[in-house]
């Protein structure tokens, strides 16, 4: 491993590791299709459809295990090619960001530090003219 790794590279490696952990392993190629000599495969390989009841039961089980309050919407493409709702669990509820924004602000600040536009020891004045009125969102 290199002696110096930038924050940007570390965040990228962390995101890749999280994706790997979430999927249970590295992506695998689809199994090869056996084709008779002289014939081309017809259409894309068929992907088995998971029944909606399986998805709904898995959602309910994991929601119960995790606890808390959930607001979810899960949809899948049906045979006609249109989206069909599988789970609608108070999906239209508005959730305010509040402290979630701190992570985005921290990443933006660290990015500016990486680019040499800020220093860690530099103090900044937060004035009203850089805050969008009534939202708490910085320009």
C-alpha positions in Angstrom: 0.0 0.0 0.0 1.4 3.5 -0.8 2.7 5.5 2.0 0.4 8.5 1.2 -3.2 8.1 0.2 -5.3 11.1 -0.5 -8.7 11.5 1.2 -10.4 11.3 -2.2 -8.7 7.9 -2.9 -9.5 6.7 0.7 -13.2 7.6 0.2 -13.3 5.8 -3.1 -11.7 2.7 -1.6 -14.2 2.9 1.3 -17.1 3.1 -1.2 -15.8 0.2 -3.1 -15.4 -1.9 0.0 -19.0 -1.0 1.1 -20.4 -2.0 -2.2 -18.4 -5.3 -2.1 -19.7 -6.0 1.4 -23.3 -5.1 0.4 -23.3 -7.4 -2.5 -21.7 -10.3 -0.7 -18.6 -10.5 -3.0 -17.2 -9.4 -6.3 -19.4 -9.2 -9.3 -19.5 -12.5 -11.2 -20.0 -12.9 -14.9 -23.3 -14.4 -16.0 -23.1 -18.1 -16.8 -22.3 -18.9 -20.4 -25.2 -19.9 -22.7 -24.8 -23.1 -24.7 -25.4 -22.4 -28.4 -25.5 -24.9 -31.2 -22.8 -24.4 -33.7 -24.0 -22.1 -36.5 -26.8 -20.5 -34.4 -26.7 -17.1 -32.7 -28.2 -16.7 -29.3 -31.7 -15.3 -29.5 -32.3 -12.3 -27.2 -30.7 -11.6 -23.8 -30.5 -14.3 -21.2 -33.6 -14.6 -19.0 -33.2 -13.4 -15.5 -35.3 -15.3 -13.0 -38.0 -13.1 -11.5 -38.3 -12.9 -7.7 -42.0 -13.1 -6.7 -43.3 -9.9 -5.2 -44.4 -11.8 -2.0 -40.8 -12.9 -1.4 -39.6 -9.2 -1.6 -42.5 -8.1 0.6 -41.7 -10.8 3.2 -38.0 -10.0 3.2 -38.7 -6.3 3.6 -41.1 -6.9 6.5 -38.6 -9.3 8.2 -35.6 -6.9 7.9 -37.7 -3.9 9.0 -38.8 -5.8 12.1 -35.2 -6.8 12.8 -33.8 -3.3 12.3 -36.6 -1.5 14.2 -37.2 2.2 13.9 -39.3 4.1 11.5 -39.2 3.3 7.8 -40.4 5.1 4.7 -39.8 3.0 1.7 -40.8 2.4 -1.9 -39.8 -0.6 -3.9 -40.8 -1.2 -7.5 -40.0 -3.7 -10.2 -40.5 -3.9 -13.9 -43.4 -6.2 -14.8 -43.9 -8.3 -17.9 -45.4 -5.4 -19.8 -42.2 -3.3 -19.1 -43.8 -0.8 -16.7 -43.0 -0.2 -13.1 -45.1 -2.0 -10.6 -45.1 -1.1 -6.9 -44.0 -4.0 -4.6 -43.7 -2.2 -1.3 -45.2 1.2 -0.4 -44.4 1.9 3.2 -45.2 5.5 3.9 -43.0 6.4 1.0 -44.3 10.0 0.5 -43.4 11.2 4.0 -41.1 14.2 3.9 -37.9 13.6 5.9 -35.8 16.6 6.8 -32.1 16.4 6.4 -30.9 18.2 9.5 -27.7 16.6 10.7 -27.3 14.5 7.5 -26.0 17.6 5.8 -23.0 17.7 8.1 -21.4 14.8 6.3 -21.8 16.5 2.9 -20.4 19.8 4.2 -17.5 18.0 5.8 -16.7 16.2 2.5 -16.9 19.5 0.6 -14.5 21.2 3.1 -12.0 18.3 3.0 -12.2 18.4 -0.8 -11.3 22.2 -0.7 -8.4 21.3 1.6 -7.2 18.6 -0.7 -7.3 21.1 -3.6 -5.3 23.7 -1.6 -8.2 26.1 -1.4 -8.4 25.9 2.4 -6.2 25.0 5.3 -7.1 22.9 8.4 -6.0 25.8 10.6 -7.9 28.5 8.6 -10.9 30.1 10.3 -13.9 31.0 8.2 -16.6 33.6 8.9 -20.1 32.3 8.2 -22.1 35.3 7.2 -25.8 35.6 6.5 -25.2 36.4 2.8 -23.9 32.9 2.1 -26.9 31.1 3.7 -30.0 30.7 1.6 -32.9 32.4 3.4 -34.6 30.2 5.9 -33.2 26.9 4.7 -29.9 26.5 6.5 -28.3 25.5 3.2 -25.0 27.1 2.3 -24.3 28.4 -1.1 
